[in-house]
């Protein structure tokens, strides 16, 4: 079997490549060039820096596998960055890493397997692919603290059939130990937490530079409609935000909702953030069949999956949830098996 390994320059994808090679497969490594600044410069933080690409290249050399860099900057700009900007302009809270997986990494790489003569795509995600009675399934990774099945919840059974996630069977500690045994330079490399195209700065600074027109001033109000202050643009706020509101109050206040059409930010108390029902859009399922009934729903990458009922484009949580925001992805589970995912369109 010929395997294409998406190598980010981190320890997980490095070990994934090593495990596939040790299993006797014909392996090639690829790194995606996804973002460059106005002058063509590479990002300085995130998963796509020049040092990351150099780490991936040197790991590939150590494993004696071919290595290529694929330029997907246009696809990334259109499918991820533009969506990120548009979501904030409309008062939503996007997850660019999920959108990158959806529209670039898995979509483009899986579609390009045949072109490069490969049978499967391999990544370093901490999740597990299983063959089930009704097709290929996605399950949580063995290391629950590092589980990444949430960000892969948009994958379908046919896509999973051509995907391999070898480190999903390991804990992070085991992955690092294996990398050290192999003498890989990424063994002790720290994990990147930044958004690659935002870098080490605040996302608001990115919006200031790349979409200044969206920063339209507007009022900050409470639930009664009383104007408490003013702001410089809804792109600077997310639901649940507490700091940087520019409002003096005797007790903590949080962003409860954002109306982009009127550039209005509504703030309230912590209890005002509780949500029981959300409206969904873009619902997809692993099996390809409609999904309804009882599920466990996770709406944050490292949050817990909460009991809920799905039906008619609505998700009803058994218990009210805190700071659920339009634009967030929600993944549906049955125990540790991913059933599908959707985007939160509105809350109620």
C-alpha positions, 0 to 999 in steps of 0.5 A, a space after each residue: 500500500 502506498 501512503 501519503 502522510 500529511 507532515 506538519 512538522 510536529 511529533 504526531 505526524 512524524 511518528 505516524 510516518 514512521 509507523 506506516 514505514 515500519 509496517 512495510 508501506 510505501 510512504 511519501 511525506 507532504 507538507 501543505 503551504 497554506 498561508 503567506 503574508 502580503 509580501 509572501 512571507 511565511 507565518 511566524 506561528 501556528 502549524 505552517 511556519 518555515 521551521 515546521 516545514 524544515 522539521 518535516 523535511 528533516 524527519 522525512 530524510 531521517 525516515 528515508 521517504 520522499 518529501 514534497 511541499 504542496 501549495 494550497 495557499 489559494 484554496 486556504 485563503 478562499 475556503 478558510 481565511 475568507 470564511 473566518 473574516 466573514 463569520 466575525 463580520 456576521 457576529 459568529 465564532 468560527 473554528 478555522 482549524 475545522 474549516 481547514 480540515 474540511 475544505 483543504 487538508 482532507 478534501 484536497 488531499 483525499 481527492 489528490 491521492 490517485 494523482 500521486 499514486 497513493 492509496 491512503 491519506 495518513 495524518 497525526 490526529 488523535 482519533 481512530 478509524 474502525 471498520 464497522 457493520 455499516 462501513 468505516 467509523 470514526 472513534 475517539 483517540 486512545 488518549 482522551 486528553 488529546 482526542 481530536 475526533 471533534 475536529 474530524 466530525 465532518 468526515 464521511 465513511 468513504 473518506 474514512 475508508 481512505 484515511 489512516 490515523 496510526 497515533 490515535 491508538 497511542 497516548 501522547 506520552 507514548 508518541 513522544 517516547 517512540 519519537 525519541 527511540 527513533 531519534 526524531 528531532 520533533 520528539 520534544 517539540 512543543 505543540 502549536 496552539 495559535 491560528 497559523 494565519 493570525 500568528 502570535 497576535 490577537 485575532 482582532 489585530 488580524 481583522 484590523 489589518 485584513 478587513 478594516 471595513 467590518 469594524 463598524 462602530 455600534 452600541 453596547 446594550 443590556 437585555 432591556 435595551 439600555 445603551 451602556 457604551 459603544 464599541 469599534 466593531 462586532 468583530 472584536 467580540 465573541 459570545 461569552 467574552 468577559 474582558 475588553 467590554 469597555 463597560 464599568 459594572 459592579 459585577 462581571 458582565 459577559 457578551 450574551 449575543 451579537 447582532 451584526 446587522 445593527 452592529 449591536 453587542 448585548 451584554 448580561 450576567 453569567 446566567 444569561 449565557 445559558 442555552 438549551 436549544 440551538 438551530 443547526 446548519 450544514 449537518 453531515 453524518 459519517 454514515 451518510 444517512 439522516 441522523 435524529 434522536 438521542 445523541 451526545 453533543 460536543 460544541 468545543 474542541 476540548 469540552 465534554 459531550 453533553 446528552 441531547 436530542 437531535 431532530 428537525 434541524 434543532 438540537 435540544 440539550 438536556 441541561 442548559 449549556 454555557 456560552 454556546 455561540 453561532 458559528 461553532 461546530 457541534 459534533 455528535 457522539 454515541 459513546 466514543 463513536 462520532 456520528 456526524 457534525 453540524 454548525 450552530 446557526 442560532 441559539 435559543 
